[in-house]
Amino acid sequence: MSVNQPMTLKLTTTYYLEGKFYIAYCAELGVTSQGSNLEEAEKNLREAIELYLEDAPQEELARYTEHPLIRTLDFNLA
């Protein structure tokens, strides 16, 4: 993929309710944001990711053009 060729990234996001705020996290990039509701948290995360991507090398981002395999692990705690 050439450096200047446009690409669409497939990023996963996770949301957690922490107190009164939703925490939004993008694991692939390590970017986190928050909002008072899910919509605001996602909007703020999108803005944070856009800022991150401004300086990120496209060569490193190419691995995020395919859908990742996501699995959930359950743990029983005594």
VEXBA-952766 format. One line per field, with one value per residue (C-alpha): y, z, x negated; residue number from 1. Coordinates in steps of 0.5 Angstrom, whole numbers. Layout:
BEGIN
v: c(Y, ...)
w: c(Z, ...)
u: c(X, ...)
seq: c(NUM, ...)
% end
This chain:
BEGIN
v: c(0, 7, 12, 17, 12, 13, 7, 5, 3, -2, -1, -4, 1, -1, 3, 2, 6, 9, 13, 18, 18, 13, 11, 10, 6, 4, -2, -2, 5, 6, 12, 13, 19, 20, 23, 23, 18, 13, 18, 23, 18, 16, 23, 25, 18, 19, 26, 23, 18, 23, 27, 21, 19, 26, 24, 17, 13, 10, 4, 2, 3, -1, -7, -4, -5, -12, -13, -16, -23, -21, -26, -25, -29, -30, -32, -34, -31, -34)
w: c(0, -2, 3, 0, -2, 2, 7, 11, 18, 22, 29, 35, 41, 48, 53, 60, 65, 71, 76, 72, 65, 60, 58, 51, 49, 42, 44, 37, 38, 46, 45, 51, 52, 56, 55, 59, 55, 50, 44, 47, 49, 42, 39, 43, 42, 34, 35, 40, 34, 29, 33, 34, 26, 24, 26, 26, 20, 15, 14, 21, 20, 14, 19, 22, 15, 16, 21, 28, 31, 38, 43, 50, 56, 62, 69, 75, 81, 88)
u: c(0, -3, -4, 1, 6, 13, 15, 20, 18, 22, 22, 25, 28, 30, 34, 35, 39, 35, 38, 43, 38, 37, 30, 29, 23, 19, 15, 11, 8, 9, 13, 18, 24, 30, 37, 43, 47, 45, 46, 42, 36, 36, 36, 30, 26, 27, 24, 18, 17, 17, 12, 8, 8, 5, -2, -1, -6, -1, -6, -4, 3, 4, 5, 12, 15, 18, 23, 20, 22, 25, 26, 29, 26, 30, 27, 30, 28, 28)
seq: c(1, 2, 3, 4, 5, 6, 7, 8, 9, 10, 11, 12, 13, 14, 15, 16, 17, 18, 19, 20, 21, 22, 23, 24, 25, 26, 27, 28, 29, 30, 31, 32, 33, 34, 35, 36, 37, 38, 39, 40, 41, 42, 43, 44, 45, 46, 47, 48, 49, 50, 51, 52, 53, 54, 55, 56, 57, 58, 59, 60, 61, 62, 63, 64, 65, 66, 67, 68, 69, 70, 71, 72, 73, 74, 75, 76, 77, 78)
% end
